[in-house]
Amino acid sequence: MSLLFMLLALVGAVFVLAAGSYALRRVIAAVASRLEADEAPAPAAPVPDAQVGGYVPAPRVPGELPAPLRARVADLVARGRSEEAVRLVRDRLDGDEDRARGIVAALGGEDDGTPVLER
């Protein structure tokens, strides 16, 4: 008989704990909904600057080639391989072919027909 009594007490305790947990969750949900209704909307967060600290590369001038690339392009033009020079400039600057042709022409070699090495 005492085993049956202990089993009943255990089931009763589990029931009481489950009911208390359920009631507590309901009370917390009701209080949270009231607080959300009473709260004023939060101000919008300020938008941060595009770059805050750290390494910031200097802006590149469009059409400007680094000195080693400029020398290589001038050498290719001097050797009569201007199409390869145009492709090299186009790939380096991620530009279109007309812009690359203009840069290669500005480096010399196509303007007066004289190779760069003979100037």
N, C-alpha and C positions, 0 to 999 in steps of 0.2 A: 504494500500500500504506500509506503514512503517513496518508492521508485515512481509510482504513478503521480504522486503529489509533486515530486521534483520536476517531472516532465511537464506537468500542467503549469507550474510556476515559471519554467523556462519559456514555454510558448507564450505565456502572459507577458513576460518581460520583453520578449521580442516584439510582440504586438504593441506594447506601450512605447518602445523605442521607435518603431516604424511610424506610429501615429504622431509622436512628438517631432520626428524629423520632417514629416509631411507638413505639419502645422508651421514649423519654423521656416521652411522654404516658402510657404504661402505668405507669411508675414514679411519676410525679407523682400519678396517680389513686389508686394503692395507698397512698402516703404520706398523701394527704388523707383517705382513708377511715379510716385508722388514727387520725389526729388527731381526726377527728369523733367516733369511738367513745370516745376517751380524754377528750374535753372534757366538763366538767360543764355541765349546762344553764344558760344565762344567766339571771340573775334578771330578773323582770318589770320592765319600765320603769315608773317612777312615773307616775301619772296627773297631768297638770298641772291647775292650778286652772282654773276656767271662764274667768276673765279675768285676764290677766297684763299689767299695764301698759297704757298707752295711754288713750284716751278712754273713760270708762265713764259712760253716761247715768244720771242719778238715777232711782230707781224712781218710777213714776207712781202716784198714788193712784187706785184705780179710781173712776170716776164723776166725777173732777175735770175740769172743762173749762177751757181757757185763757180768759183775760179777754176777748179779742176774740170768741171763739166764744160765750161766755156772753152777751155784750152782743147779739150777732146773734140768738141764740135768744130772748132776752127781747124783742127788738124784733119778731121774727116772731110770738111769742105775743101781744104787745100789738096787733098788727095783725089778730089773729084767724086766723093761719095756723099753728095749732099742729101740724097734720099734717106740714107742711114742716119745722117745728122738730124734730119727733120723727125724721123721716128724716135730717136733718142730724146730730143727735146720734148716731143709730144708726150712720151711716156713719163718723163720726169716731172713735167708741169701739170699733168692730167688735163691738158687742154685739147683744143681741136687742131686740125692739121694746118689751117690757114694761119692761126696764131703762131704755130711752131715754125712755119715757113717764113713768117715775118721776122721772128727772132733770129733764125739762121741767116736771113738776108741782112739783118742789122749787124750781125757779127762780122760781116764782110766776106767776100769770096764770091757772092753772086751779084754784087752791085756793079763792079767794073770789069769783071772777068779775070782779074789778076788773083792768083792764089795767095793765101795769107802768108805762106812761107817765103814768097818772093818780094814782099813789101818792105 
